[in-house]
């Protein structure tokens, strides 16, 4: 009897880790993000321990990375061998030119048996992405792992990406992020098979890249006066105030980060934002603007259409300046593309400038939109001479698109549709789906920002608009603008888990994307992020309150969460709700007159899982307007 009880207890324990007991129980599907193209589960597990060896095909660049990376995850130092002896338990990383997957550059096949792991790919990138899948399998919650052994489930995976462009953008102009944080951000991207790091290096609030032929760009343009508070509410620089806040990356820093990203199969696309968003450059070299005024680098105070932050397209010295900048940028960054911004360019100071207006007449340019197009086409020629292709935000469509430009559509998807109709390649980054600086939960619970982007909204969209030739859609990316993101921890909080959703949108086949399944994977993935020290948001489990007035002007409040099947309990008597409070049934709550706040919280199986929402009546009344 005791023997049977012991066996039963062992089986119950083993069931917690993918049902490996007695090989008789089906595996639990691992919570891998992004979801692989094909995953077939077997029975049993492969055990990693001190006897496990590692073999890596030559020419992959993984012979140093792979063992260090596995040691960081498992704590095991696996011996690296040229080839493992037959029957020896091993992890084998094999370049196989004969392997066939629809994406030959990034696809891979992973086979895990009880005796070993075989990872095959035609290219090193595929092996790298397969390693990220193995890493997740090793870090997902396991009841049977110990300090000296880890287990992998028996399975077969064939996997490859849906899109070539799977990006995240980090704005380092509004706030400067140190080199080590940028490298950590790249590590986090690599874990989820992102392959493009869009680096927003210049803007009105700071110039972050050393240009040796133009030293004032970092001597002056990289620094501004310190401010705290709410963005756009800051006081402008005061007379005699020293600009002490900021920083920049030396060219040696940039080379180091590029090499670091390349080892993780991430291409860095630098952005030099012109002709608008150029106040930091103009502060360094005032001749660049049509006004020629002396300006300070903007600290986050209101300045649009007050100070001239736009380069002068009528001045040949501007193109000489840009040639110097792009000569050094192109020499640093080995990728195909350079992003030139092109967004939110005010035309006011061009309209007021007699020099600019005379130039337009001489060139037969009828509108300021056409003038911007002239500028963009000149910049494209500069980039072409340096062997680079131009990407710009969708405003570069205005006035006529440069011949070979790629459009990054941010103001919804219409810019991408229009560019594709003209035969241009497009990257979809619609603000309503991928802007990571937006609220991800109720503003009463979240750090101050603007607008709203819920996790579910990021997950449930398709980067290929209806009626568009899918071959012209390179892919998409999430954009983290940092006006309201002052440091690295908060940058992580805003990035994750919405970028988990985007990773799956960009990598997994459309028919493998399932919101219900993705929700199941969230909490296991949080364990992975915990292990890596990533600060992420749980706002999807929190309550979002919406409000309206009925015909009698009474206040009605609806409550909801991104995550399905949670219970919501609320109170109107200023006490904190638990499971004995009123349960929200989906019918809007009538908030009686005299009640000055609603409190609510989400629960899962009787345990509080979300933050306590305290919603003052005044705030709810504003939402109802």
C-alpha positions as CSV (number, residue, x, y, z in Angstrom):
1,X,0.0,0.0,0.0
2,X,2.8,2.4,0.9
3,X,4.6,1.5,-2.3
4,X,1.6,2.3,-4.4
5,X,1.1,5.6,-2.6
6,X,4.7,6.5,-3.3
7,X,4.4,5.7,-7.0
8,X,1.2,7.7,-7.2
9,X,2.9,10.7,-5.6
10,X,5.8,10.5,-8.0
11,X,3.4,10.4,-11.0
12,X,1.5,13.4,-9.7
13,X,4.7,15.3,-9.3
14,X,5.9,14.3,-12.8
15,X,2.6,15.4,-14.3
16,X,3.5,19.0,-13.3
17,X,6.3,18.8,-15.8
18,X,4.7,17.8,-19.1
19,X,3.5,14.4,-18.0
20,X,6.8,12.5,-18.1
21,X,5.7,9.8,-15.6
22,X,5.9,6.3,-16.9
23,X,5.8,7.6,-20.6
24,X,2.1,6.9,-20.4
25,X,0.8,10.5,-20.1
26,X,0.5,12.9,-23.0
27,X,2.8,16.0,-22.8
28,X,1.5,19.3,-21.8
29,X,2.0,21.7,-24.7
30,X,5.0,24.0,-23.9
31,X,4.2,27.7,-23.7
32,X,6.6,28.8,-26.4
33,X,6.5,32.4,-27.7
34,X,6.3,32.9,-30.6
35,X,4.2,29.8,-31.4
36,X,6.2,27.5,-33.7
37,X,4.9,26.6,-37.2
38,X,4.7,22.9,-36.2
39,X,5.2,21.2,-32.9
40,X,4.5,17.5,-32.3
41,X,4.8,16.3,-28.7
42,X,6.2,12.9,-27.8
43,X,6.5,11.2,-24.4
44,X,9.3,11.5,-21.9
45,X,12.1,13.9,-21.4
46,X,15.7,14.5,-22.2
47,X,17.8,15.2,-19.1
48,X,20.6,17.7,-19.2
49,X,23.3,17.2,-16.6
50,X,27.1,17.2,-16.2
51,X,27.4,14.3,-18.7
52,X,25.7,16.2,-21.5
53,X,28.0,17.5,-24.2
54,X,27.5,20.1,-26.9
55,X,28.6,20.0,-30.5
56,X,28.4,23.0,-32.9
57,X,29.0,23.0,-36.6
58,X,31.9,25.2,-37.7
59,X,31.0,28.5,-39.4
60,X,28.0,29.2,-37.2
61,X,29.5,31.8,-34.9
62,X,27.8,29.9,-32.1
63,X,30.8,28.0,-30.7
64,X,31.4,30.7,-28.1
65,X,27.9,32.0,-27.7
66,X,26.0,28.8,-27.3
67,X,28.0,27.2,-24.3
68,X,28.1,30.5,-22.4
69,X,24.4,31.1,-23.0
70,X,23.4,27.6,-21.9
71,X,25.5,28.0,-18.8
72,X,23.7,31.2,-17.9
73,X,20.3,29.5,-18.3
74,X,21.1,26.1,-16.7
75,X,24.1,26.6,-14.5
76,X,25.7,23.7,-16.3
77,X,29.1,24.1,-18.1
78,X,28.6,21.7,-21.0
79,X,31.8,20.4,-22.6
80,X,32.1,21.4,-26.3
81,X,33.2,18.6,-28.6
82,X,33.8,18.4,-32.3
83,X,31.4,15.5,-32.5
84,X,29.7,13.5,-29.8
85,X,30.3,9.7,-29.8
86,X,27.4,7.5,-30.8
87,X,25.0,6.9,-27.9
88,X,26.3,9.8,-25.9
89,X,23.7,12.3,-24.7
90,X,24.4,15.5,-26.5
91,X,22.9,18.7,-27.9
92,X,24.0,19.0,-31.5
93,X,23.8,22.2,-33.5
94,X,24.1,21.3,-37.2
95,X,24.3,23.4,-40.3
96,X,22.5,21.3,-43.0
97,X,22.5,22.8,-46.5
98,X,20.0,20.2,-47.6
99,X,17.4,21.1,-45.0
100,X,14.2,22.5,-46.5
101,X,12.0,25.0,-44.8
102,X,10.0,27.8,-46.5
103,X,12.4,30.4,-45.0
104,X,15.9,29.1,-45.7
105,X,17.7,31.9,-43.8
106,X,15.9,31.7,-40.5
107,X,14.1,28.4,-40.4
108,X,15.1,25.5,-38.2
109,X,14.1,21.9,-37.2
110,X,14.4,20.8,-33.6
111,X,14.2,17.2,-32.6
112,X,14.4,16.2,-28.9
113,X,14.4,12.6,-27.9
114,X,15.2,10.9,-24.6
115,X,18.8,10.4,-25.8
116,X,19.7,13.8,-27.3
117,X,18.8,17.1,-29.0
118,X,19.3,17.7,-32.7
119,X,18.9,21.2,-33.9
120,X,19.3,21.7,-37.7
121,X,19.2,24.8,-39.9
122,X,20.6,25.8,-43.3
123,X,21.9,29.1,-41.9
124,X,23.4,30.2,-38.6
125,X,20.4,32.4,-38.0
126,X,18.1,29.4,-38.0
127,X,20.3,27.7,-35.4
128,X,20.2,30.8,-33.3
129,X,16.4,30.9,-33.3
130,X,16.2,27.2,-32.5
131,X,18.5,27.9,-29.5
132,X,16.0,30.5,-28.3
133,X,13.3,27.9,-28.4
134,X,15.5,25.5,-26.4
135,X,16.2,28.3,-24.0
136,X,12.5,28.9,-23.3
137,X,11.9,25.2,-22.9
138,X,14.6,25.2,-20.3
139,X,13.3,28.2,-18.4
140,X,9.6,27.4,-18.5
141,X,8.3,26.3,-15.1
142,X,9.4,22.7,-14.2
143,X,8.6,20.7,-11.0
144,X,11.5,18.3,-11.6
145,X,14.5,20.5,-12.4
146,X,17.3,20.8,-9.9
147,X,20.5,22.8,-9.7
148,X,22.5,20.1,-11.5
149,X,20.0,18.9,-14.1
150,X,17.4,20.3,-16.4
151,X,14.8,18.5,-18.6
152,X,13.5,19.1,-22.1
153,X,10.3,17.5,-23.3
154,X,10.5,15.0,-26.2
155,X,9.1,16.8,-29.3
156,X,9.6,17.7,-32.9
157,X,9.5,21.3,-34.1
158,X,9.7,22.8,-37.6
159,X,9.7,26.5,-37.5
160,X,10.3,29.6,-39.6
161,X,9.1,33.2,-39.6
162,X,6.1,34.7,-41.3
163,X,7.9,38.1,-41.9
164,X,11.4,39.2,-42.7
165,X,11.1,42.4,-40.6
166,X,10.4,41.8,-36.9
167,X,11.4,44.9,-35.1
168,X,11.3,47.0,-32.0
169,X,12.2,50.6,-31.9
170,X,13.8,52.3,-28.9
171,X,13.9,56.1,-28.7
172,X,17.1,57.2,-26.9
173,X,16.7,60.9,-27.8
174,X,14.0,61.9,-25.3
175,X,15.9,60.1,-22.6
176,X,19.4,58.6,-22.9
177,X,19.8,54.9,-22.2
178,X,23.3,53.7,-21.4
179,X,25.1,51.2,-23.6
180,X,24.7,48.3,-21.2
181,X,20.9,48.8,-21.1
182,X,20.8,48.8,-24.9
183,X,22.6,45.5,-25.0
184,X,20.2,44.0,-22.4
185,X,17.2,45.3,-24.5
186,X,18.8,43.5,-27.5
187,X,19.1,40.3,-25.5
188,X,15.4,40.5,-24.6
189,X,14.5,41.0,-28.2
190,X,16.6,38.0,-29.3
191,X,14.9,35.7,-26.9
192,X,11.6,36.2,-28.8
193,X,13.1,36.1,-32.3
194,X,13.0,39.8,-33.2
195,X,15.6,40.6,-35.8
196,X,15.5,44.4,-36.3
197,X,16.5,47.0,-33.7
198,X,15.4,50.4,-34.9
199,X,17.5,52.9,-33.0
200,X,16.0,56.4,-32.9
201,X,19.2,58.3,-32.3
202,X,18.3,62.0,-32.9
203,X,15.4,64.3,-32.2
204,X,14.6,67.7,-30.7
205,X,15.6,66.5,-27.2
206,X,19.0,65.1,-28.0
207,X,21.6,64.0,-30.6
208,X,23.0,60.6,-29.4
209,X,25.6,59.5,-32.0
210,X,29.1,60.8,-32.3
211,X,29.9,62.4,-35.7
212,X,33.6,63.1,-35.6
213,X,33.5,65.7,-38.4
214,X,30.7,67.6,-36.6
215,X,31.7,67.6,-32.9
216,X,29.2,70.2,-31.8
217,X,26.4,67.7,-32.4
218,X,27.4,65.9,-29.2
219,X,29.1,68.7,-27.4
220,X,25.9,70.8,-27.6
221,X,23.2,68.6,-29.1
222,X,23.5,65.7,-26.6
223,X,22.7,67.8,-23.5
224,X,19.7,69.7,-22.2
225,X,18.6,71.3,-19.0
226,X,17.2,68.8,-16.4
227,X,13.5,68.6,-15.8
228,X,11.0,66.5,-14.0
229,X,7.2,66.4,-14.2
230,X,4.9,65.9,-17.1
231,X,6.2,66.0,-20.6
232,X,5.2,69.2,-22.5
233,X,4.6,71.0,-19.2
234,X,8.3,71.6,-18.4
235,X,9.6,75.1,-18.2
236,X,11.8,76.1,-21.2
237,X,15.6,76.6,-20.5
238,X,16.2,79.6,-18.4
239,X,19.0,82.2,-19.0
240,X,22.3,80.9,-17.6
241,X,20.9,77.5,-16.9
242,X,23.4,74.7,-17.6
243,X,22.5,71.7,-19.8
244,X,23.6,68.8,-17.7
245,X,21.1,66.1,-18.6
246,X,21.8,63.7,-21.5
247,X,24.6,61.7,-23.1
248,X,25.7,60.1,-26.3
249,X,27.2,57.0,-27.8
250,X,30.8,57.2,-29.1
251,X,31.5,55.5,-32.4
252,X,33.3,52.8,-30.4
253,X,30.2,52.3,-28.3
254,X,28.1,51.9,-31.4
255,X,30.5,49.4,-33.0
256,X,30.4,47.4,-29.8
257,X,26.6,47.4,-29.8
258,X,26.4,46.5,-33.5
259,X,28.7,43.5,-33.0
260,X,26.7,42.5,-30.0
261,X,23.5,42.6,-31.9
262,X,25.0,40.8,-34.9
263,X,26.0,37.9,-32.7
264,X,22.3,37.6,-31.9
265,X,21.2,38.0,-35.5
266,X,19.7,41.4,-35.0
267,X,20.3,44.1,-37.5
268,X,20.4,47.7,-36.2
269,X,18.6,50.3,-38.3
270,X,19.7,53.8,-37.2
271,X,17.4,56.7,-37.5
272,X,18.6,60.3,-38.1
273,X,15.3,62.2,-38.0
274,X,15.1,64.9,-40.7
275,X,14.0,67.5,-41.8
276,X,11.7,68.0,-38.8
277,X,12.6,66.9,-35.2
278,X,16.0,68.5,-35.7
279,X,16.2,71.0,-32.9
280,X,19.2,69.3,-31.2
281,X,21.2,69.6,-34.5
282,X,20.0,73.2,-35.0
283,X,21.1,74.1,-31.5
284,X,24.6,72.8,-32.4
285,X,24.7,74.4,-35.9
286,X,22.1,77.3,-36.1
287,X,22.7,77.8,-39.9
288,X,20.8,74.5,-40.5
289,X,17.3,76.2,-40.0
290,X,15.7,78.8,-42.2
291,X,15.5,81.2,-39.3
292,X,19.1,80.9,-38.2
293,X,18.1,81.6,-34.7
294,X,20.0,80.4,-31.6
295,X,18.0,77.7,-29.8
296,X,18.7,75.4,-26.9
297,X,18.1,71.7,-27.0
298,X,14.4,71.2,-26.0
299,X,13.9,69.7,-22.5
300,X,10.3,68.7,-23.1
301,X,8.6,72.1,-23.0
302,X,6.2,73.2,-25.7
303,X,8.0,74.5,-28.7
304,X,6.3,73.2,-31.9
305,X,5.7,76.1,-34.3
306,X,7.3,78.4,-31.7
307,X,10.9,77.4,-32.3
308,X,12.2,76.3,-35.7
309,X,13.1,72.6,-35.5
310,X,13.2,72.1,-39.2
311,X,16.2,71.9,-41.6
312,X,16.3,74.4,-44.4
313,X,15.8,72.5,-47.7
314,X,16.8,75.6,-49.7
315,X,20.4,75.8,-48.2
316,X,23.1,73.7,-49.9
317,X,25.0,73.8,-46.6
318,X,22.3,71.5,-45.2
319,X,23.0,68.8,-47.7
320,X,26.7,69.1,-47.1
321,X,26.0,68.7,-43.4
322,X,23.8,65.6,-44.1
323,X,26.5,64.1,-46.4
324,X,29.0,64.3,-43.5
325,X,26.5,62.8,-41.1
326,X,25.5,59.9,-43.4
327,X,29.0,59.2,-44.4
328,X,29.9,58.4,-40.9
329,X,26.6,56.7,-40.1
330,X,26.8,54.5,-43.2
331,X,30.4,53.5,-42.3
332,X,29.3,52.4,-38.9
333,X,26.2,50.5,-39.6
334,X,26.6,47.5,-42.0
335,X,22.8,47.0,-42.6
336,X,21.0,47.8,-45.8
337,X,18.8,50.6,-44.4
338,X,19.1,54.0,-42.8
339,X,15.9,55.6,-41.5
340,X,15.6,59.3,-42.1
341,X,12.3,60.1,-40.2
342,X,10.4,62.6,-42.3
343,X,7.5,62.8,-39.8
344,X,5.7,65.8,-38.3
345,X,7.7,68.4,-40.2
346,X,6.2,71.8,-39.6
347,X,6.0,73.9,-42.8
348,X,5.4,77.2,-40.9
349,X,9.0,78.5,-41.0
350,X,9.4,77.6,-44.6
351,X,6.3,79.6,-45.4
352,X,7.7,82.6,-43.5
353,X,11.1,82.5,-45.1
354,X,11.7,84.7,-48.1
355,X,14.8,82.6,-49.1
356,X,12.8,79.4,-49.0
357,X,9.9,80.8,-51.0
358,X,12.3,82.2,-53.6
359,X,14.0,78.8,-53.9
360,X,10.6,77.2,-54.5
361,X,9.8,79.5,-57.3
362,X,13.2,78.9,-58.9
363,X,12.8,75.1,-58.7
364,X,9.1,75.2,-59.8
365,X,8.0,73.7,-56.5
366,X,4.4,74.7,-55.8
367,X,3.8,73.5,-52.2
368,X,5.7,73.0,-49.0
369,X,4.8,69.3,-49.2
370,X,6.5,69.1,-52.6
371,X,9.4,70.9,-51.0
372,X,9.7,68.2,-48.4
373,X,9.6,65.6,-51.2
374,X,12.4,67.5,-52.9
375,X,14.4,67.3,-49.7
376,X,13.7,63.5,-49.2
377,X,14.7,62.8,-52.7
378,X,18.0,64.7,-52.3
379,X,18.7,62.7,-49.1
380,X,17.9,59.4,-50.9
381,X,20.6,60.3,-53.5
382,X,23.1,60.9,-50.7
383,X,22.3,57.5,-49.1
384,X,22.4,55.7,-52.5
385,X,26.0,56.9,-53.0
386,X,26.8,55.3,-49.7
387,X,25.2,52.0,-50.6
388,X,22.2,52.4,-48.3
389,X,18.4,52.4,-48.8
390,X,16.1,55.0,-47.3
391,X,13.2,54.3,-44.9
392,X,10.9,57.0,-43.7
393,X,7.7,57.5,-41.8
394,X,4.5,57.7,-43.9
395,X,4.7,61.5,-44.2
396,X,7.3,61.0,-46.9
397,X,4.4,60.1,-49.2
398,X,3.3,63.7,-49.1
399,X,4.4,65.7,-52.2
400,X,5.6,62.5,-54.0
401,X,7.5,59.5,-52.8
402,X,11.3,59.1,-53.4
403,X,11.9,56.4,-56.1
404,X,13.2,53.6,-54.0
405,X,12.0,54.5,-50.5
406,X,10.5,52.1,-48.1
407,X,7.6,53.5,-46.1
408,X,7.1,52.8,-42.4
409,X,3.4,53.5,-41.8
410,X,2.6,54.8,-38.3
411,X,-0.6,56.9,-38.7
412,X,-2.7,53.8,-39.0
413,X,-2.3,51.6,-42.1
414,X,-3.3,53.9,-44.9
415,X,0.2,55.1,-45.6
416,X,1.3,51.5,-46.0
417,X,-1.6,50.8,-48.3
418,X,-0.8,53.8,-50.5
419,X,2.9,53.1,-50.7
420,X,2.2,49.4,-51.6
421,X,-0.2,50.5,-54.4
422,X,2.8,52.5,-55.8
423,X,4.9,49.4,-55.7
424,X,7.0,50.3,-52.6
425,X,7.9,48.0,-49.8
426,X,6.2,48.8,-46.5
427,X,6.6,48.1,-42.8
428,X,3.5,48.4,-40.7
429,X,3.8,50.2,-37.3
430,X,0.3,51.6,-36.8
431,X,0.1,53.6,-33.6
432,X,-3.1,52.0,-32.5
433,X,-1.5,48.6,-32.5
434,X,2.2,48.9,-31.8
435,X,3.0,52.1,-29.9
436,X,4.4,50.8,-26.7
437,X,4.5,54.2,-25.0
438,X,0.7,54.2,-24.6
439,X,-1.3,53.2,-21.5
440,X,-1.6,49.5,-21.3
441,X,-4.1,49.6,-18.4
442,X,-6.4,51.9,-16.6
443,X,-4.8,55.3,-16.3
444,X,-5.7,55.3,-12.6
445,X,-3.3,52.3,-12.2
446,X,-0.6,53.1,-14.7
447,X,2.3,55.7,-15.0
448,X,1.3,58.8,-16.8
449,X,1.3,58.8,-20.6
450,X,-1.4,59.2,-23.2
451,X,-3.9,57.2,-25.3
452,X,-4.4,53.4,-24.8
453,X,-3.0,50.2,-26.3
454,X,-4.1,47.0,-24.6
455,X,-2.3,43.7,-24.9
456,X,-5.2,42.2,-26.7
457,X,-5.2,45.0,-29.3
458,X,-1.5,44.4,-30.0
459,X,-2.1,40.7,-30.5
460,X,-5.3,40.8,-32.6
461,X,-4.1,42.6,-35.7
462,X,-2.7,41.5,-39.0
463,X,0.3,43.4,-40.5
464,X,-1.0,42.7,-44.0
465,X,-3.8,45.1,-44.8
466,X,-6.7,43.8,-46.9
467,X,-6.1,44.3,-50.6
468,X,-2.4,44.8,-50.3
469,X,0.2,42.6,-52.1
470,X,1.6,40.7,-49.1
471,X,5.0,40.4,-50.9
472,X,5.5,44.1,-50.4
473,X,4.9,43.9,-46.7
474,X,8.3,43.4,-45.1
475,X,6.7,43.0,-41.7
476,X,6.2,45.2,-38.7
477,X,7.6,46.6,-35.4
478,X,6.7,47.9,-32.0
479,X,7.8,51.5,-31.3
480,X,8.8,52.7,-27.8
481,X,8.8,56.5,-27.8
482,X,10.3,57.7,-24.5
483,X,8.9,61.1,-23.7
484,X,7.3,59.6,-20.6
485,X,9.9,56.8,-20.2
486,X,12.8,58.2,-18.1
487,X,14.7,55.0,-17.4
488,X,15.5,51.4,-18.3
489,X,13.2,49.7,-15.9
490,X,10.2,51.6,-17.1
491,X,11.3,51.0,-20.7
492,X,11.1,47.2,-20.0
493,X,7.7,47.7,-18.3
494,X,6.3,49.4,-21.3
495,X,7.8,46.9,-23.8
496,X,6.8,43.6,-22.1
497,X,4.4,41.8,-22.5
498,X,3.0,43.7,-25.4
499,X,6.1,42.7,-27.4
500,X,5.4,39.1,-26.6
501,X,2.2,39.6,-28.5
502,X,4.0,41.3,-31.3
503,X,6.7,38.6,-31.5
504,X,3.9,36.1,-32.2
505,X,2.2,38.4,-34.7
506,X,5.4,38.8,-36.7
507,X,6.8,35.2,-36.5
508,X,3.9,32.8,-36.3
509,X,1.6,31.8,-39.1
510,X,-1.7,33.5,-39.0
511,X,-3.5,30.2,-38.3
512,X,-1.3,29.6,-35.3
513,X,-2.2,32.9,-33.6
514,X,-4.8,32.2,-31.0
515,X,-5.7,34.7,-28.3
516,X,-7.0,32.1,-25.9
517,X,-3.8,30.1,-26.2
518,X,-1.6,33.1,-25.9
519,X,-3.3,34.0,-22.6
520,X,-2.4,30.6,-21.3
521,X,1.2,31.2,-22.2
522,X,1.5,34.5,-20.4
523,X,2.2,33.5,-16.8
524,X,4.7,30.7,-17.8
525,X,6.5,33.4,-19.9
526,X,6.5,35.7,-16.9
527,X,8.6,33.1,-15.2
528,X,11.1,33.3,-18.0
529,X,11.1,37.1,-17.8
530,X,11.5,36.8,-14.0
531,X,14.6,34.6,-14.5
532,X,16.1,37.2,-16.8
533,X,15.4,40.1,-14.4
534,X,13.0,41.9,-16.9
535,X,10.5,44.3,-15.4
536,X,7.2,43.7,-17.2
537,X,3.6,44.8,-16.8
538,X,0.7,42.7,-15.5
539,X,-1.9,45.3,-16.6
540,X,-3.7,42.7,-18.7
541,X,-4.9,41.2,-15.5
542,X,-6.0,44.6,-14.1
543,X,-9.5,46.2,-14.5
544,X,-10.2,48.9,-17.0
545,X,-13.3,51.0,-16.1
546,X,-15.3,52.7,-18.8
547,X,-18.3,55.0,-18.1
548,X,-21.3,56.5,-19.7
549,X,-24.5,58.3,-18.7
550,X,-28.0,56.9,-19.1
551,X,-31.0,58.9,-20.4
552,X,-31.5,60.1,-16.8
553,X,-27.9,61.3,-16.5
554,X,-27.1,58.6,-14.0
555,X,-23.5,57.2,-14.0
556,X,-23.1,53.7,-15.5
557,X,-19.7,52.0,-15.2
558,X,-18.5,48.9,-17.1
559,X,-15.5,46.8,-15.9
560,X,-13.3,44.5,-17.9
561,X,-9.9,42.9,-18.2
562,X,-7.8,41.8,-21.2
563,X,-7.5,38.4,-19.8
564,X,-10.6,36.2,-20.2
565,X,-12.5,34.3,-17.5
566,X,-11.4,36.4,-14.5
567,X,-13.9,37.2,-11.7
568,X,-14.3,40.9,-10.9
569,X,-15.6,42.0,-7.4
570,X,-16.4,45.6,-6.6
571,X,-17.7,47.8,-3.8
572,X,-19.4,51.2,-3.7
573,X,-19.0,51.7,0.1
574,X,-15.3,52.7,0.1
575,X,-14.1,49.2,1.3
576,X,-11.7,47.0,-0.5
577,X,-13.5,44.2,-2.3
578,X,-12.8,40.5,-1.9
579,X,-14.7,37.5,-3.0
580,X,-17.6,38.3,-0.6
581,X,-18.2,41.6,-2.3
582,X,-20.6,42.2,-5.3
583,X,-19.5,40.2,-8.3
584,X,-19.5,42.0,-11.6
585,X,-21.8,40.2,-14.1
586,X,-21.2,42.2,-17.2
587,X,-24.2,44.5,-16.7
588,X,-23.0,48.2,-16.2
589,X,-23.0,49.2,-12.6
590,X,-25.3,52.0,-11.6
591,X,-23.3,54.3,-9.3
592,X,-25.8,56.0,-7.0
593,X,-25.6,59.7,-6.3
594,X,-23.5,60.4,-3.2
595,X,-21.2,57.5,-3.9
596,X,-17.8,59.1,-4.5
597,X,-15.7,56.2,-5.5
598,X,-15.8,52.7,-6.9
599,X,-13.3,50.0,-5.9
600,X,-12.8,46.8,-7.9
601,X,-10.3,44.0,-8.3
602,X,-9.9,40.9,-10.5
603,X,-9.6,37.4,-9.1
604,X,-8.6,34.0,-10.5
605,X,-9.9,30.9,-8.8
606,X,-10.6,33.0,-5.7
607,X,-7.1,34.6,-5.5
608,X,-6.6,38.3,-6.2
609,X,-4.6,38.6,-9.4
610,X,-5.0,42.2,-10.4
611,X,-4.2,45.5,-8.7
612,X,-6.9,47.2,-6.7
613,X,-8.7,49.8,-8.8
614,X,-9.8,52.9,-6.9
615,X,-11.9,55.0,-9.3
616,X,-13.1,58.4,-7.9
617,X,-16.5,59.5,-9.1
618,X,-15.0,62.6,-10.6
619,X,-12.7,60.6,-12.8
620,X,-15.5,58.3,-13.9
621,X,-17.8,61.3,-14.7
622,X,-15.1,62.7,-17.0
623,X,-14.9,59.4,-18.8
624,X,-18.7,59.5,-19.3
625,X,-18.6,62.8,-21.1
